[in-house]
């Protein structure tokens, strides 16, 4: 149980530390989706 608690705490810290990275990935995916949508509209 102690190991699980430590693992969850470390995971939480990594998630909080990676918020900016996740936000950047989300923006990149959104831009890629827009390009795919534009290409689909051209057909």
BAVO-840773 format. One line per 8 residues: number of its first residue (from 0); their letters; for each residue x, z, y of N, C-alpha, C, O. Coordinates in steps of 0.05 Angstrom, whole numbers, plus 5000, padded with zeros to 4 digits. Atoms other than C-alpha are relative to their C-alpha. Layout:
N
NUM = A = X Z Y X Z Y X Z Y X Z Y | ...
This chain:
43
0 = XXXXXXXX = 5017 5000 4976 5000 5000 5000 5017 5000 5025 5011 4987 5045 | 4983 4999 4977 5057 5016 5047 5013 4973 5006 5016 4965 5029 | 4988 5027 4997 5089 4948 5035 4980 4981 5012 4987 4965 5029 | 5021 5018 4989 5023 4913 5050 4997 5006 5030 4993 4987 5046 | 5003 4993 4972 5017 4951 5116 5023 4989 5016 5019 4979 5038 | 4977 5010 4985 5087 4933 5137 4999 4969 5002 5005 4958 5023 | 5002 5029 4999 5076 4860 5118 4979 4991 5020 4983 4972 5034 | 5021 5007 4981 5012 4858 5158 5009 5004 5029 5003 4988 5047
8 = XXXXXXXX = 4990 4994 4973 5046 4889 5219 5020 4978 5008 5019 4969 5031 | 4981 5021 4994 5103 4838 5216 4986 4974 5005 4994 4959 5023 | 5015 5025 4996 5054 4781 5209 4987 5000 5027 4987 4980 5041 | 5012 4997 4974 5017 4806 5270 5019 4995 5023 5012 4982 5042 | 4980 5004 4979 5080 4808 5311 5009 4971 5002 5012 4960 5024 | 4992 5028 5000 5099 4738 5290 4978 4983 5013 4983 4964 5028 | 5023 5015 4988 5029 4712 5309 5000 5004 5030 4996 4985 5045 | 5000 4995 4971 5032 4746 5377 5024 4986 5013 5021 4976 5036
16 = XXXXXXXX = 4977 5013 4988 5102 4719 5389 4998 4970 5000 5011 4957 5017 | 5002 5029 5002 5083 4649 5369 4976 4989 5015 4970 4965 5011 | 5024 5010 4985 5022 4643 5415 5007 4976 5016 4991 4956 5016 | 4993 5023 4984 5058 4596 5462 5005 4976 4983 4997 4954 4990 | 4994 5022 5018 5082 4554 5405 4974 4988 4989 4970 4964 4988 | 5026 5009 5010 5012 4550 5375 4984 4985 5021 4972 4965 5015 | 5013 5013 4978 4984 4532 5442 5011 4972 5005 4996 4953 5009 | 4987 5026 4996 5034 4476 5449 4993 4980 4978 4988 4957 4983
24 = XXXXXXXX = 5008 5017 5022 5018 4449 5380 4971 4991 5003 4964 4968 4997 | 5028 5007 4995 4944 4451 5397 4997 4978 5021 4980 4960 5018 | 5001 5021 4980 4956 4410 5459 5010 4974 4990 4998 4953 4996 | 4990 5025 5012 4997 4359 5420 4979 4988 4982 4975 4963 4983 | 5021 5011 5018 4942 4352 5368 4977 4989 5016 4965 4969 5008 | 5022 5010 4983 4890 4343 5423 5008 4973 5011 4991 4955 5012 | 4991 5026 4989 4931 4287 5455 5000 4979 4978 4992 4956 4983 | 5000 5019 5022 4940 4254 5387 4971 4992 4993 4966 4968 4988
32 = XXXXXXXX = 5028 5005 5006 4865 4259 5374 4988 4981 5021 4972 4963 5014 | 5010 5017 4978 4850 4227 5442 5010 4971 4996 4995 4952 5000 | 4989 5027 5004 4897 4168 5426 4986 4986 4976 4980 4962 4977 | 5014 5011 5023 4863 4158 5358 4972 4992 5008 4962 4971 5000 | 5027 5006 4990 4795 4160 5392 5000 4975 5017 4983 4958 5014 | 4998 5024 4983 4817 4109 5444 5004 4975 4983 4993 4954 4988 | 4994 5023 5018 4844 4063 5389 4975 4992 4985 4970 4968 4981 | 5025 5006 5015 4778 4069 5351 4980 4986 5018 4965 4969 5009
40 = XXX = 5019 5012 4981 4738 4051 5413 5007 4971 5006 4990 4954 5012 | 4991 5027 4994 4780 3988 5424 4992 4980 4978 4990 4956 4983 | 5007 5018 5023 4760 3960 5355 4972 4990 5002 4964 4975 4985
